[in-house]
Amino acid sequence: MEAIGIAVSPWASITEVTITKTTISNNRGPWGGGIFNAGTLTLTASSVVANTGNYGGIEFDYSGGGIYNTTRGTVTIHGGAITGNIPDDCVGC
């Protein structure tokens, strides 16, 4: 079963999250392998590394590898790194 690393979502009753000094890595899932955000997310001195966006072989034009931020979401990043993430259906990645 594929699952994202973290979901910030009003549908999951989690609307505001602050992540500090954490690495989110090696996750695989739809709409953001590392993080799905539809709320308020703050990353401080944290890394989102080597995650893969995938939806079970179904192609979508909107799956993020590291972070998928919806139009309802807000992300604030203070330091850290977002690197080596692969979105679904990425040509040349």
Secondary structure as UniProt FT lines:
FT   STRAND          6..9
FT   HELIX           10..12
FT   STRAND          16..20
FT   STRAND          23..25
FT   STRAND          28..29
FT   TURN            30..31
FT   STRAND          35..37
FT   STRAND          40..49
FT   STRAND          52..53
FT   TURN            56..57
FT   STRAND          67..69
FT   TURN            71..72
FT   STRAND          74..83
FT   TURN            88..89
FT   TURN            91..92
//
